[in-house]
Amino acid sequence: MEGTAVVIIEPLGDCGLAVEFGDEVNEKVQQKVTAFSKLLSESSIEGIIEFIPSYTTVTIFYNPLYFLDNKQKSPFHGCRQMVQHLLKKIDLKTNYLDDKAVVIPVCYGGEYGPDLEAISKMHNINIDEVINIHSGTIYTVAMIGFAPGFPYLSGLNKQIATPRRTSPRKSVPKGAVGIAGVQTGIYSISSPGGWQIIGRTPITLFDHKKAQPSLLKQGDKVRFERMTETQFKKWGGAKDECSG
């Protein structure tokens, strides 16, 4: 990979390190994060316990015993050497982001999107326009976090970028689609939360019984598609409401 000198590799405790590809969230950085994550996954390196990709970094946790070398340097140095070796294999001319978008149907507004009207008023645009802007964008899964299977999606149009609620709700139902700042996301499970809720999807994003529990992964593309309340109910959408 060209420009590996700008990649920062820092220790994270006694058995972890962080590989930082940049300090700005953009597609170029996400390409590098996705490429490196795929190489880690495909390489199946002994001693790597797990790795966690995010907006600009990949965090690696490892077994220190596997990364001690003959010169008795620290395990961090051994793991860093492995990381540097993998970085050289990344071909930035290859598109590592999946161009095929996962379509997520959403019932916008009403009891399913209690904050949609407030967002409309805040930005001085009508509700349909907010929906069209939100559903007219292709998003990239920047990371999975907060809750199992919860996707943080980058690419939100700044026209509808909205701060989190000043007072988080005690309960937000699974499937709720929200906005927080310049990102949008989907609640994979019912939980407390402070995102501005604009709609809900009947799609299950996390199922612990499956071999791959999370529907989405870092680097995936996502597109939202408007659905009616009748369609939502036919798809078996949850009836739970936001509370608190």
ABEGO torsion letter per residue (X at the ends): XBGAAABBBBBBEAABBBBBAEABBBAAAAAAAAAAAAAAAAAGBBGBABBBBBAABBBBBBBAAAABBAAGBBAAAAAAAAAAAAAAABBAABBABBABBBBBBBBBEEAABAAAAAAAAAAGBBAAAAAAAAAABBBBBABBBGBBGBBBBBGBBAAABBBBBABBBABBBBGBBBBBEABBBBBABBBBBABBBABBBABBABBAABABABABBBGBBBBBBBBBAAAAAAAGBBABBBBX
